[in-house]
Amino acid sequence: MQKKLIKVDPSDNVAVALVNLVAGETIAFEGEDVLVLSDTKMKHKIAMKDFEAGDKIYMYGVIVGKASQKIAKGDVITTENVKHESAKVTGKTETIGWDVPNVDKWKDKTFMGYHREDGQVGTENVWLFFPLVFCENRNIEILKGIFEKELKKPKETDYQLLLRSLVNSETGADDAVAKSTEVDLFENIEVKFIQHQGGCGGIRQDSHSLAKLLAGYVNNPNVAGATVLSLGCQNLQISIFQDAMKEINPDYNKPVLIYDQQQIGTIEEMLSTVVKDSFAAIKEANKIERKPAPLSKLRIGLECGGSDGFSGISANPTLGVLSDKLVALGGTTILSEFPELCGVEQELVNRCVDDKDGQRFLDLMKWYEKTVVDAGSGFDMNPSPGNIKDGLITDAMKSAGASKKGGTSPIVGVYDYGEYINEPGFTLLCTPGNDVECTTAMVGSGANMVLFTTGLGTPTGNPIAPVVKVSSNTQLAQKMSDIIDFNTGGIITGEKSIEEMADEMLEFIIKVASGDVKTKAAILNQNDFIPWKRGVSL
């Protein structure tokens, strides 16, 4: 029989409803009877004690809010009776160790990846087209149409066939339609395209930040080479991009084809040259084949979006256990979304191996929060209407659950946006909480795969890295099966433990990394790319 309530941490003074609760029912929980005072939807929280106004609310063992009025034991926690509150952190208070998990069953496991000369291993093999400035977006769009039409004969979608049948019914034409099959000219290479609205205007720092991000994409192990278009007069000069490449990898030797429209002349002359040169380079990149690689070569971004009240109980802790296993195997995991680490700073600072990293994390958090406050907002405004509707009513509550993706391993590095991560271990990366901006940043910092938990559903993907969508609950996995890759809902129903689910997930991502399983985002051709301009973004 499924439990109705759960406490995430023994010290919590609220409990999570695992099913819908009805006012007046009595639940036997932790040796006492709890009378439910209000109808409470699953994922929401009920008080486990009587609260006075100003009393602190604890969940996950940390402060996640304070009562703004009296709350009786058994009543539901809402935005009307609880406000955001989090612990204040000034520095490291202790060093938290960790119990290294036993990974004997995984140490000889491999995935089939694309080996690069610098020692990195990709889970994909991509030739990437992108502009240095938004003025070249149209030419990128032209190239996209040309290359996708000739290199990848797309199959007709159900929507296209539906429209054709509707048109035929109006014109009296033959209604018989047949779906074509998708045919790839090259077996070992994909051609992807990025567009953006940056590179000129704004402030010069924006262009330097974009240069670092784009250089990170070229250096990412999933990229075999790139075709880059420049107008010529923009802020993001070719030299700035090349300097960013050398800063990330002084010895980079990937083929990077760069074209300056104002130097070449006509669009026709430039695009003809681009097509011929790029096709020859793509043919060469297609010769690279997958070979066995140790799991230590996996560099995984950990992210959540469209979170719900179950995310911090099922999906996120599963990623945390998996992260610990990968770190123990010598791999790299990346936790970002700094607005969603508000309230758990003390634990993260205390997990930093180097005290300087702990201080850098606090400095970045303070800077970020100040920019938000100066813009007239605050971290307390981070939970979206969807988050609140499904039980995440304060930023600290959302953050405490989100941070569970990071497991318990030591933090070996703290990185700012656009910095490239080469060292193995668990790391922090300063990014917004915005789904696409965050995914874009983690891949630009070297992630060759992203694990993305969601309780409400999102189609987010990336042009060069697989984005594995992980559901926190079975209802979502069934309702939006076209975007969900992996379901952790069995933890909520008591069918699986977090440890069992993490092992299943690790088996699954090995298949994805090896190209044996294609993510739903890739099937949907969900190639999202949004650079962060370092302004206010939650």
N, C-alpha and C positions, 0 to 999 in steps of 0.2 A: 504494500500500500504506500502511495507517495506521501511524503511529508507535506504539511501545509505551511510550515514556517522554518526558517533557517537563520541562525546567527553566523555571520562570517567569521567573527573573532569572539572569543569568550568574554572580552571586556566590553563588547558593544552593548548599548542600551536601547537599540532598536532591532527588530527582526524583519526579514524580507518575506513577503507572501509568495509562496511558490505556486499557489492556485488562487482563484478568486475567493475572497472571504465574505461572508454574509453577516451583517450586524445581528448580534444576539447569539451567535454560535460560540461555543466554548471549546477551546483547543488545549489538549494536554501537551505541554511543551516544557522540556527541561525540568521535570518534576513538579510543575505547578499547572493550574488551570488558568488559561488566559481568555477572558471574555472580550470578544471583538465588539467594539462600540460603533463602528461605522462600516458600511460596505467598502471593501478594499479590493482594488483590482490587483491581480498578480503582478509582481515586479515592484510594487510599492511597499512601503515600510510602515510598521505599527510600533507604537511606543511600548517598551517593556517595563516602564516605570512611570510614575507621575512626574511631570516636568513643570517647573515654574518658569515664568518669563526670564530669559537670560541664561537658563541652564544649557550646558553644552550637550550636543548630540554626538555620540561616538558610533562609528561604523568602520570596519576593517581595522579596528584598534586605534583609529586616529579621529581627531575632531573633524566633523563634516558639516557642522552647522550649529546654530543655537536657537532655542525656543524663543519666539517673539511673543508668545502668550502661553497661558496654561494649556498643557496637553495631558489628558488623562491616560493612564495605562490602558492599552488595548485600542486606542484611537489611531487613526491614520495620520502619517506625517505628510504635510502639504506645503506649498509655497506660501499659504496664508498663515501657517503657524510656525514655520521654520525659515530662518534666513541664513545666508552663507556665512561661515566662520571657519578659519583655519589657524593652525598653530603658527606662531612667529618663530622664525629660525634665524640665528645670527652666525652660526658656524658649526663646525664638527664637534660633537660631544663624546663620541666613541667610535671605534672601528668595528664594524659588524663583519664577522666572518661568515662562512657558509659551509654547509654540508655538501661536499662534492658528490653528485649522484653517481651511482654505478652505471657505467656505460659499456661494460664488457660486450654486451650483445650487439653494440653498434660500431665498435672500434675498427672492425674490418669491412664495414659496409662502404660501398662507393656509389657515386652517381655518374652518369655519362655526360660529361661536359666538354666545352670547347676551351682548350688550353691556349693561353696567350704567352708570348715570349717573356713577359715580365713576371710570370709565375701565377697570375690570376687565372681563374677558370670561370667561364661563362655558362649560364644555364640556357642561353639563347645565342644565336649568331646573326647579328643584325647589321645591315648597312644603313646608316642613318643620314637623312637629308635634313638640313635646317638652315634658317637664315640668321645672320648676325643682327638684323634690324627688321622691323615689321614691314618696311617698304618692299622687302623681297617676298612677302607672304604669297602674293599672286603668282610669282614664278615658281615657288615651292608647290603651290596648288596645281599649276600646269604640269610640273614634273611628276607629281603624285598621280595625276590622271594618266599620264603617258606610261609610267613604269608599272603601275598596278594593272593597267589594261593588257600590257604585253607580257609581263613576267608572271602575273597571277590572274589567270582567266577566272573572274568571279562567277560563282553560281548565282542564279536568279533566286531572290528571296521569296518567301511566301507572300510578302506584302506586294512585291512587284507582280507576281502571278495573279494575285487577287485583283490589283488594279487593271491588269491586262484583260482579265475576264470581264470586268465591269465595262471597260472601254469597248470590248468586242460585243457586249450585249447591246450597247448603244448604236454601234455601226453595223451590226448584223454579220460581223466577220465570224470565222470559225472560232468557236469557244474552246477548242482543244488546246491545252497548254502543257508543255513538258518542262520540268525543271532541269536546267543544265548542271553539269558537274564542275567542281572547282579543280583546276589543273595548275600546278606550279611548274614553271620552267626549270627552276633550280631547287635542288633537294635540301641543301644544307645552309641556305641563307634566306633571310627575310629582309625586305626593303621597307623601311618605316620613315615617316615624315613628321616633323615637328614644326609648328607655327607658334608665334607669340606676338605680343604687342609692345615689346621692349626694344632696347638697342639705341634709342635716341629720345630726346626730350627728357623730362624729369630732371634728376640730378645725376652728375657724373658717376656717383657711387652706385647708382642703379645699374649702369652699364658694366662696371667692374664686377658687380655681384652676379649679373647675368653671364658674363664671360666665364667666371669660375664654375657656375652651374653647367653651362654648355661644355666646358672642358672636362668636367666630371662625367658627363654623358659619353663623351668620346673615349675617356679612359676606362669607363665601366667595362668589366670583362665580357659583358654580353654584346659589346659592339666590336665588329671586325674592322670598321673604317667608316669614313663620313665624307659627304659632299656638303660644302658650306658656301652659302651665297652672301655676298656683301654688296651694298650699293656703292659705298666708297666714302661718303662724307659724314657718316653717322658717328655718334659718340663712341659706340663699341667698334673701335677700329680693329682691323685684322691683327695688328701687332699686339693689341691688348688681349685678344683671344689666344694668340700664340704664346704670349708670356704666361697666361693662366695655365695653358697646357704644360709648359715647362716647369711651372711651380709645382703642379701636381705630380708630374712624372718627367724629370729631366732627361730621361733616356727613352721617351716614348718613340715608337717607330711604326705605329699604325699608319696606313695610308689615309691622309686627310687632304682632300681636293678642295681648294679654295678659289673662288671666282669673284672678281670685282667688276661689277657691271659698268661703272663709269670709266674704268680702264679699258674694258673690252669694246664697248660701243653698243651695238643694237642688241635687243633682246634675242632676236633670231640667232645672231652669231654666238651669243653667250650660251643659250640653251642647247644649240646644236653641239657645241663643244662639251657642255656638261653631260649630255646624253651619251656621247661617244666615250668620253673618259670614264664616266661612272659605270657604264655597262662593262667595260674591260675590267675595272676594279672589282665589280660584283662577281664576275665570272671567276676571278682569282680567289676571292673570299669564299666562294662556294666549294673550293677544294678542301677547306678545313672540315674535319669530321669529328664527331663526338668520341671521346676516349674516357676510360675510367678515371675518376678523381676521388680523393678522400673527402669525407664530409666536412673536414676542416676548411675546405675551399668554399663552403657555403657562407654567404654574407647576407643575413636576413634582416630586412626592415620589419619592425613590429608596429602595427598601427590599428586604430579602431575608428569607426565612423558610423553614424546612425546607431549609436549605442542605446541600450535599454537597461532596465533594472536587473537583468540576468547576465549582462556582459561581464561584470566583475565577479560573477560566481562560476560561470562555465567557460566561456570562450577565452577570456583574458588570462585566467589562471592556467589554462591549458597551454597557451603560448608561453607563459612563464616557466612552466616545467620543461617545455621543449627548448626554450632558450637556455636554461641551465644545462640541459643535456648537450646542446651544440657547443656551448662554451667549454664544457668538460672534454669535448672531442677536439678542441682547438679551433672551432669555428668562431664567427663573429655575429653578434646580434646588435641591433640599433633600436633604442627607444627614443622617441622624439615628442612632438606635440607639447611644448613647454607650458602653454596655458592649462593643459590638463594634467600637470604635475603639481598644481597649487594645492598645498595641504599635506603633501608627502615629501617635502623638501628635506626634512630632518633625516629620514631613513636613507634617502638617496645620497645626501652629503656623507653620512656615516658609512656608506658602502664604497665610497671612493678610495682607491688604493693610495693615491697621491693627494695630500691635503690641498695642493694647488688646484687640482681638478674640482674638489669640493667647493673651493672659493670661487672658481670660475663659473660653476653651475649657479651659485647664488647670485653672482654679479649679472649673469645673463638673465636670470629670472627677474631680478630687480629692474634691470634696464627694460625688459619686455613689459613688465607691469606698469612702469612709469609711462611708457609710450601710449599704453592703453588708457591710463588715467588722464594723461594730458589731452587725449582726444575726447574726453568726456564720457568714457565708458569704464569698464573694469573687468577683471577675471570673473567676477560674480555674474556677469552677463553671458558667460560662455555657454551654459546649457541651452540647447535649441528647444523650440516648442515640442519637437518630437521626443527629445530626451526627457523633458519634464512630464509629458503625457505618459511616458512609460517608466516613470519612477526615479529619474535622476534629477532631483529638484534643486541641488546646489552644486557649484563648481567643485567644491572639495569632495563631495560625494562622488561626482563623476570622475574626478582625478584619482581618488583612492582606488576605484575599480579599474581605471585605465592603467594605472601603474603596475597592476598585477601582471601585465604582459611581460614585464622585465624580470620576473623570477626573483631569485635571491643571490645571484652570483655577484662578485665584486665588480665595481665600475672601474675600467682600466683607462678610460679617456672621456673627456667632455669636449665636444666640437661645436663650433659655431656654424651657421648656415653657409653652405658652399665649400666647407673644408672636407677634404677627402679622407676616408677612414681606411687605413691599411693594416692596423694592428688587430690581432685576434683578441676576442673577449667581448664582454658586454660593455656597450658604450652609450653615451647620451649625445643627441644631436639637436641643436636649437632650431625648431621649426614652428610654424603655426599649427593649430589643431585642425584647420581646414583640410578636408580629406585629400583633395588633389594637390594643393600646395605642399602638403606634408609628404605624400607619395613621391611627387616630383623631386623634392629635396633629398629624400633618403636614397633614391636611385642615383641622383647626381653625386652623392657622397660614397657611392660604390656598392650599394645593395644589389645583388644579382637575383633577388627574389623578395617579395613583400608578402607577409601574412597579415591579413586585414580582417579584424573581427567586426561584426555588426549584429545588432539586435532588431533593427528596423528595415535594413536592406539598402544597398547602394550599388550601382553598376561600375564604380570606379575601377579604372585600369591604368596601364602605363605603356608607352610605345616600345620600350626595350626590355622590361623586366616582367616576369609573370607575377600577377597579383592574385593570391589565393584568398577567396572570400570565405570567411569562417562564421557560421551562424551560431548565435548564443542559445537559440531555442528551436525546437522541431517545427513549430507552427510556421516560422519564417522560412525554414528550409523547404517546406512543402509548398508554401504559398508562392515563393519567388525562386523556384527551383532552377530557373534559367540564369540566375546570377550567383547562386550559392554553390561553392565547391565542397565544403566540409561542414558537417553539422555536429555541434557539441551539446545538443539538447538532451542527450542521454544522461548528462550529469544532473540536470534539473530534475528529471524523472527518477533518478536513482539507479538507472540501468548500468551506468558506467562510472568509474572513478576518474578523477582528473589525470592520474598517472596512466591509466589504460588509454584514455583519450589522447594524451600526448604521444604515446607510442604509436597509436594508429595514425596520428597526424604526421609524425616523422616519416613513417612508411610512405604516406601519401605524397609529401613534398619531395621525397627522393624520386618518385615517379614523375612529378612535374619537372624537377630539375633535369631529369634525363630525357625529357621530351616525350615520354610515354603517355602522359596525360596533359591535355590542353586546358587551361583555365577557362572558366565561363566568360571572363572579361576579354580574353583573347578571341574566343569564338564570336563574341559580339563586336569585335574590332573596336574595343573601348580603349582608345589611345589618348588618355588625358595628360595634359602638360600645362601647368600654370606656375610660372616663376613667382617668388615672393619678392616684393619690392621693399621689404623691411619697414613698411608702414604698418598701420594698425590692422591686424587680421587675427581673428580668433579661430 
